[in-house]
Amino acid sequence: QLQLLESGPRLVKPSETLSLTCTVSGDPITNTIFYWGWVRQSPGKEVEWIGSIYFTGTTYDNPSLKSRVTLSIDTSKSQFSLTLTSVTTADTAIYYCVGGRGIGARPRYFDPWGQGTLVVVSS
Amino acid sequence: EIVMTQSPLSLPVTPGEPASISCRSSQSVQHTNGYNYLAWYLQKPGQSPQLLIYLGSNRASGVPDRFSGSGSGTDFTLRISSVEADDVGIYYCMQALQAITFGQGTRLEIK
């Protein structure tokens, strides 16, 4: 059964860079049906897609975050990663890694979701 | 950006009674291939969201058949035929025709 597990610092200072990694187990990260991605949920429960990446390295970006987001993938480690630069308190959220199911060469729905990791931006 | 609007935002339901949640998009989420790129998720208390419905009306694996999705274009509905205590949580719709966006969530509670 496919499982996703987020890891990374839980506290980041304003203006610095947030970095998270998701480890994939139970299915090859090179499985062609998956578009690996990141979704976050604010304390007010608003849910926002951050972006997705295919095992080839092709990325799909949220235009509202694109200038600050970098996605990468390491198939040898079965991991994909998120970096978000110049963070502010508005970036405080639970960050989930997700397995996006693809149709027509784009992610169309997310299943499964990781357990999520709370990242707080504070000095 | 396609804006997703859910209603109601809060839904108190008596166990055994039906429930429905509406999701409307600011523009059609139907692709030229006929698929509606609309999914529904349930986030139970203390858990990650879980997929309920994809492509507008397809139940995800393991989802009870009391859950159903319908609609096309800009108007979609999630129905629960007979609410159980385990259905409590926040329900989200999500479109994936363009850059993915979510609705604001509907909190279902038991009366």
Chai-1 contact restraints between the chains, C-beta under 6 A:
chainA,res_idxA,chainB,res_idxB,connection_type,confidence,min_distance_angstrom,max_distance_angstrom,comment,restraint_id
A,K45,B,G105,contact,1.0,0.0,6.0,A-B,restraint_1
A,V47,B,Y92,contact,1.0,0.0,6.0,A-B,restraint_2
A,V47,B,F102,contact,1.0,0.0,6.0,A-B,restraint_3
A,W49,B,I100,contact,1.0,0.0,6.0,A-B,restraint_4
A,N62,B,A99,contact,1.0,0.0,6.0,A-B,restraint_5
A,P63,B,A99,contact,1.0,0.0,6.0,A-B,restraint_6
A,Y96,B,S48,contact,1.0,0.0,6.0,A-B,restraint_7
A,R108,B,Y37,contact,1.0,0.0,6.0,A-B,restraint_8
A,R108,B,A96,contact,1.0,0.0,6.0,A-B,restraint_9
A,Y109,B,A39,contact,1.0,0.0,6.0,A-B,restraint_10
A,Y109,B,Y54,contact,1.0,0.0,6.0,A-B,restraint_11
A,D111,B,L51,contact,1.0,0.0,6.0,A-B,restraint_12
A,W113,B,S48,contact,1.0,0.0,6.0,A-B,restraint_13
A,W113,B,P49,contact,1.0,0.0,6.0,A-B,restraint_14
A,Q115,B,S48,contact,1.0,0.0,6.0,A-B,restraint_15
A,G116,B,S48,contact,1.0,0.0,6.0,A-B,restraint_16
